Amino acid sequence: MNAPTLAVVLQICAIALLLAEIFLPSGGILGLATAGTLIASLSVGFSQSSLLGWSLGGIDLVAFPILLRWGFRQVAKSPLALQAHLENGSASPNNPALVGREAIAETGLRPVGLVLIDGIRHEASSTGAFVEAGQTVRVVGSEAGRLQVRPLP
């Protein structure tokens, strides 16, 4: 294999290792292998000709950020990624208008959980006894973005 072909093959391996580093947990080992392969590719390229070395370096400067951005977006869409939004509702801001309303405990409140008011989830804490899921509660206050509820008899 001649030097220009070797440089291009090493470049392709570096790109493959970069993508593997994004999608596979390796503790940085694949990242180090990417860097080593990239340095080897540039070294072989520059030893052959300056034009080849600078061309490979330019490709790296364009391709690597694009691949990193694409890869991290794919990881963020993965079902394994932490989703930072609540479905069908959000955390409750201080809302005194809900005081006195009845709600259904969507989860157990031991003492914190979720209650359902008009189809919207709200974070709530029980002011006393544990509340089981499905139990009816009354909103008695709202503090620090969390409703305070008391179980109904």
WOKAPE-V781549 format. One record per residue. N is the residue number from 1. RES is the residue in one small letter. SS is DSSP state (hx for helix, st for strand, lp for the rest). PHI is phi in whole degrees, -180 to 180 (NA if undefined). PSI is psi in radians with two decimals (999 if undefined). Layout:
# WOKAPE-V781549
[[N	RES	SS	PHI	PSI] [N	RES	SS	PHI	PSI]]
This chain:
# WOKAPE-V781549
[[1	m	lp	NA	2.28] [2	n	lp	-81	2.92] [3	a	hx	-63	-0.78] [4	p	hx	-62	-0.68] [5	t	hx	-66	-0.72] [6	l	hx	-61	-0.73] [7	a	hx	-62	-0.73] [8	v	hx	-68	-0.72] [9	v	hx	-62	-0.75] [10	l	hx	-63	-0.63] [11	q	hx	-63	-0.78] [12	i	hx	-64	-0.70] [13	c	hx	-63	-0.69] [14	a	hx	-63	-0.72] [15	i	hx	-65	-0.74] [16	a	hx	-63	-0.71] [17	l	hx	-67	-0.63] [18	l	hx	-62	-0.81] [19	l	hx	-64	-0.67] [20	a	hx	-64	-0.67] [21	e	hx	-62	-0.64] [22	i	hx	-69	-0.75] [23	f	hx	-96	-0.28] [24	l	lp	-118	2.27] [25	p	lp	-73	2.05] [26	s	lp	-130	-0.01] [27	g	lp	69	0.40] [28	g	lp	93	-0.11] [29	i	hx	-64	-0.75] [30	l	hx	-67	-0.56] [31	g	hx	-65	-0.73] [32	l	hx	-65	-0.69] [33	a	hx	-65	-0.65] [34	t	hx	-62	-0.83] [35	a	hx	-62	-0.76] [36	g	hx	-63	-0.77] [37	t	hx	-66	-0.68] [38	l	hx	-65	-0.76] [39	i	hx	-63	-0.73] [40	a	hx	-63	-0.73] [41	s	hx	-62	-0.80] [42	l	hx	-67	-0.65] [43	s	hx	-63	-0.82] [44	v	hx	-65	-0.71] [45	g	hx	-63	-0.82] [46	f	hx	-69	-0.54] [47	s	hx	-68	-0.48] [48	q	hx	-79	-0.92] [49	s	lp	-165	2.64] [50	s	hx	-63	-0.67] [51	l	hx	-61	-0.79] [52	l	hx	-64	-0.77] [53	g	hx	-62	-0.82] [54	w	hx	-68	-0.60] [55	s	hx	-63	-0.81] [56	l	hx	-64	-0.70] [57	g	hx	-63	-0.71] [58	g	hx	-64	-0.71] [59	i	hx	-61	-0.73] [60	d	hx	-62	-0.76] [61	l	hx	-64	-0.46] [62	v	hx	-92	-0.83] [63	a	hx	-71	-0.73] [64	f	hx	-64	-0.83] [65	p	hx	-63	-0.67] [66	i	hx	-64	-0.80] [67	l	hx	-65	-0.68] [68	l	hx	-62	-0.82] [69	r	hx	-62	-0.82] [70	w	hx	-61	-0.79] [71	g	hx	-63	-0.76] [72	f	hx	-68	-0.55] [73	r	hx	-66	-0.68] [74	q	hx	-66	-0.71] [75	v	hx	-64	-0.70] [76	a	hx	-64	-0.51] [77	k	hx	-83	-0.19] [78	s	lp	-66	2.55] [79	p	lp	-66	-0.25] [80	l	lp	-83	-0.25] [81	a	lp	-78	2.60] [82	l	lp	-70	2.15] [83	q	lp	-90	2.13] [84	a	lp	-94	0.45] [85	h	lp	-130	2.66] [86	l	lp	-93	2.48] [87	e	lp	-85	2.40] [88	n	lp	56	0.90] [89	g	st	138	-3.09] [90	s	lp	-150	3.05] [91	a	lp	-62	2.55] [92	s	lp	-78	2.20] [93	p	lp	-76	2.97] [94	n	lp	-58	2.07] [95	n	lp	-137	1.54] [96	p	hx	-66	-0.29] [97	a	hx	-66	-0.37] [98	l	hx	-86	-0.19] [99	v	lp	-63	2.29] [100	g	lp	95	-0.25] [101	r	lp	-78	2.66] [102	e	st	-92	2.63] [103	a	st	-143	2.89] [104	i	st	-111	2.28] [105	a	st	-71	2.01] [106	e	lp	-79	-0.57] [107	t	lp	-126	2.91] [108	g	lp	-65	2.47] [109	l	st	-105	1.81] [110	r	lp	-130	1.00] [111	p	lp	-93	-0.10] [112	v	st	-107	2.49] [113	g	st	-171	-2.75] [114	l	st	-117	2.46] [115	v	st	-122	2.75] [116	l	st	-115	2.11] [117	i	st	-127	2.07] [118	d	lp	53	0.69] [119	g	lp	78	0.10] [120	i	st	-113	2.31] [121	r	st	-78	2.43] [122	h	st	-134	2.47] [123	e	st	-76	2.37] [124	a	st	-144	2.76] [125	s	st	-130	2.51] [126	s	st	-80	2.45] [127	t	lp	-90	0.14] [128	g	lp	-166	-1.80] [129	a	lp	-71	2.75] [130	f	lp	-65	2.55] [131	v	st	-118	2.24] [132	e	lp	-83	2.68] [133	a	lp	-59	2.39] [134	g	lp	92	-0.19] [135	q	lp	-79	2.55] [136	t	st	-84	2.38] [137	v	st	-131	2.85] [138	r	st	-117	2.38] [139	v	st	-77	2.14] [140	v	st	-112	-0.11] [141	g	st	-176	3.02] [142	s	st	-146	2.11] [143	e	st	-147	2.37] [144	a	lp	54	0.72] [145	g	lp	76	0.22] [146	r	st	-133	2.32] [147	l	st	-75	2.56] [148	q	st	-110	2.24] [149	v	st	-128	2.75] [150	r	st	-129	2.37] [151	p	st	-67	2.48] [152	l	lp	-86	2.55] [153	p	lp	-68	999]]
